[in-house]
Amino acid sequence: MNGLLITFEGIEGSGKSTQIELLRTRLESLNLPTTITRQPGGTRIGESIRKIVLNPKNTALDSRAEVLLYAADRAQHTAEIVQRELEADRICLCDRFADSTTAYQGAGRAIDDADIHWLHRFALQGCMPDLTLLLDLPEKDGLARAAKAGEPDRIEREALEFHARVRQGFLGIAEQEPERVKVIDALPSAETVAQSIWSHVSPVVERVR
């Protein structure tokens, strides 16, 4: 088989981490080699960037600096992890990718679309997801879930209006790219969500086996 890049997107508390683990278990039960990674993070350099962008103390972080840090993380992560896994014919499951920057820094921070798209081209060098699973739920529900997981990070502490813009940003991407981005209702049980995810993943996996 060929390598596949499957990305998980969504607002805070959408259940991405849980669903990524469930999908990996299912894929590996079919003897499909699978790797999980995340952005920001996934590499030694990326984890250092993650500490900066999510640290609640960094309230003075400028929006332009923020988007550049995310782009730097993505460039390193793509070169060091994603491309390696794809070349090894593995399935790479990534918790967040370029769509998060479009939604959070584009829609959320109102950074110009042209600047966001240029950063994507520069950082990714053409490496785009084969499939993106957008776990969608109302921002109030997502933040309530996230609050149960522990102290909120810098992004989770943003106002509800910010998270509403981010959600609409994600939905806008799905509307523009329906073949790549599949919207999953994230409100039901984890098992129900996982089954919905599999209905979109299985055809993609079958095409490349």
Residue, then its C-alpha position, 0 to 999 in steps of 0.5 A: m500500500n501507499g502512505l496516507l496522511i489522515t488529519f483530525e481537526g476540531i475546536e477544543g474538546s472535540g475528542k480528537s485524541t480519543q478518536i485518533e487512538l480508536l482509529r489506530t487500534r482499528l487500523e492496526s487490527l487490520n495489519l495496517p502500519t499506523t503512526i500517531t503524531r500531533q501539531p504543534g509538537g511531534t518533534r523535539i523542536g515542535e514540542s518546544i514550540r508547543k510550550i510557547v504557544l500554549n503557555p497561559k503566561n504568554t498573553a503578550l504573544d502577538s498574532r503574527a508571531e503566533v502564526l509564524l510559530y505554528a508554521a515553523d512547527r508544521a514545517q519541521h514536523t512535515a519534514e521530520i515526521v510526516q514525509r518519513e512516514l508516508e515514504a515508508d508506506r505508513i498511515c500517519l494520523c495527525d492531531r491537527f494540521a494546516d486547517s487549524t491555522t486557517a481556522y484559529q489564526g485565519a478566522g479566529r485572529a483575522i489574519d489575511d487569507a493570502d498570508i495564511h495560504w502562503l505560509h501553508r505553501f512554504a511550510l508544507q511543500g505540497c504535503m496535504p492530507d488525503l483525508t481530514l476528519l472534522l469533529d464538530l460540536p458547539e463551542k460551549d460544549g467543546l469548552a465544557r469538555a476541555a475544562k474537565a481535562g485540567e487547567p486551560d491552556r492559552i488558546e482554551r482561555e480565549a473568549l467564547e466569541f473567538h472559539a465560535r469564529v474558529r468553529q465557523g472557520f473549520l466549517g467553511i473549510a469543509e464547505q470549500e473542500p467536501e471531498r477531503v474534509k468530512v464533518i463528523d458530529a462529535l456530540p454522540s458517544a465515542e463509539t458512535v463517533a468512531q463508527s462515523i469516522w470509519s465510514h469515511v476512512s475505510p473507503v480511503v484505505e481500500r483505495v490504496r491497499 
